[in-house]
Amino acid sequence: MFVEVGKYGRIVLPKAIRDKYKVDEGSRLIVRERGGEIVLFPVRRYGRPTEALYESVRLEKPVDEPKRVAREHVKRKLVEEFS
């Protein structure tokens, strides 16, 4: 399979790939360089993100900004996973 890069660097992913990885309009992809290659990672989206994070963050004491703490935790996990 191959794709052509269009105006503004846009590409169209083949339908078989979009279907396999559930990439729809509005989906997000992480773009990385690895060993001279461009790699795309689909980002999972949850209808109820707070449920997806339930019990994934262990805190020793309560925090004033739980959303900020959760976002930082997810960001760290993504960096670890894709580095």
SVG drawing of the C-alpha trace seen along z (x, -y; Angstrom):
<svg xmlns="http://www.w3.org/2000/svg" viewBox="-19 -23 36 27">
<polyline fill="none" stroke="black" stroke-width="0.4" points="0.0,0.0 1.1,-3.5 -0.4,-7.0 0.4,-10.2 1.2,-13.4 -1.1,-16.2 -1.3,-19.9 -0.4,-21.0 1.2,-17.6 -2.2,-15.8 -2.4,-12.1 -5.4,-9.8 -5.2,-6.5 -6.5,-3.5 -10.0,-2.4 -8.7,1.1 -6.3,-0.6 -8.9,-3.1 -11.3,-0.2 -8.8,2.0 -7.6,-0.7 -10.9,-2.4 -9.6,-5.7 -12.6,-7.9 -13.0,-11.6 -11.8,-13.6 -9.6,-10.7 -6.2,-11.7 -2.9,-10.1 0.4,-10.5 3.2,-11.1 6.7,-9.9 10.0,-9.5 11.7,-6.2 14.9,-5.0 14.3,-7.2 10.6,-6.3 7.4,-8.2 5.2,-6.2 1.5,-6.9 -0.1,-5.7 -3.9,-5.9 -5.0,-7.6 -7.9,-5.8 -10.7,-8.0 -13.2,-7.2 -16.8,-8.3 -16.4,-8.7 -12.7,-9.5 -13.1,-9.6 -14.2,-5.9 -11.1,-5.0 -8.9,-6.6 -10.6,-5.1 -8.1,-3.8 -5.2,-4.4 -3.8,-7.2 -2.8,-6.5 -2.3,-9.6 -1.0,-9.8 -3.1,-12.9 -6.1,-14.6 -5.4,-17.2 -7.0,-20.5 -7.0,-20.0 -7.7,-16.3 -8.2,-16.9 -4.7,-18.5 -3.2,-15.5 -5.0,-13.0 -3.9,-14.8 -0.3,-14.8 -0.5,-11.1 -1.9,-10.2 0.8,-12.4 3.6,-10.6 2.2,-7.2 2.0,-8.1 5.6,-9.4 6.8,-6.2 4.8,-4.0 5.9,-5.7 9.5,-6.6"/>
</svg>
